[in-house]
């Protein structure tokens, strides 16, 4: 196994990869609770949904670890689940079974395009400046999520959308302390800094009565049978459901491309041209996860940005992903324990990640505005729209636009024009009312 994952090439080992896997899992374990809670609004039963969430995450993450050998976790996307629950089901009136059918169709398209190398053909055409901006934008996005989860930054009023949280609140004080603890350990180059910080804040939170201790250590998982195979593919193929399929496809495509490249940049896995070698392998894992997830009874799955936490702890190979997958399977029986980690504990780790992901901004050519402006739009819209897809598509549209109007259209390869067209389609059918 040591040779299978090429530990020597990546200068890593079992201990480092295990620590990375545990760290990644702790930062995204919240989806075990949050994803079913969101989908419950669509009428999907919460208990079976929790089991479906765990099983789909375990499948995708294990596949990307063993096949693609990358340190990434795959799980149901936040954002896409809200789109399905609140827009597709509650606003547009589609049954959740039809929504799952649309996700399955998108998964089929992903798989076909991946096997034909079309997805990698398009991904490799993305210019370096945009690839760097993906990393920076995702880093700031994670930081903002962390600040909000910890309560350091709170929702404001219409004239001032965000504001400073209550710094005297015990959870916020613990989060601030956790941030400085992790930062101090990082400065000291202590391995496992993220885990130490997350667990320390969790234990202190339980000790001070801020968070509840798990009521039970072991519990049997809810049966997935009420959701298994309930997707309605024929309903999703109807003309009325076509926009749903398009949005699911485009949102997942741009999220995956942006996240893969951003995380690979952080891990040092990109080649000298800024491309991820054998990118079709993690893309195939993502595509197959989107086939399995709706069959199990949950929504669009893909590579998770929280994988950055494990990468920062030294995760460089697929063994990190295998550890994450194993922990997901274990969580089937220890849900009360794994979900005891409060937001103000894992949120501190997300804030720290932004420190490391902002570095590529220095590689963007600030003297060339045809490179700088698209990169800027990507970074700020990923963060300020609270949507990776919005930022990535803004960059993919504006880059060829500025090259075209400055007489430099030869710098835009054909696949990038295809991505720009796909991105325009994203805005054409985007459910803007979801934001209100």
LINCORDA-V389120 format. One record per run of one state. SS is the DSSP state (H for helix, E for strand, - for the rest). FROM is the first residue (numbers start at 1). TO is the last residue. If there is no record, write none. Layout:
ss	from	to
SS	FROM	TO
SS	FROM	TO
This chain:
ss	from	to
-	1	6
H	7	10
-	11	13
H	14	28
-	29	30
H	31	42
-	43	45
H	46	68
-	69	73
E	74	76
-	77	79
H	80	89
-	90	95
H	96	115
-	116	117
H	118	123
-	124	127
H	128	150
-	151	152
E	153	157
-	158	159
E	160	164
-	165	169
H	170	187
-	188	192
H	193	207
-	208	232
H	233	236
-	237	238
H	239	267
-	268	269
E	270	270
-	271	275
E	276	276
-	277	278
H	279	296
-	297	300
E	301	303
-	304	306
H	307	312
-	313	317
H	318	331
-	332	334
H	335	338
-	339	342
H	343	357
-	358	358
H	359	363
-	364	368
H	369	384
-	385	387
H	388	405
-	406	408
H	409	411
-	412	413
H	414	429
-	430	431
H	432	435
-	436	436
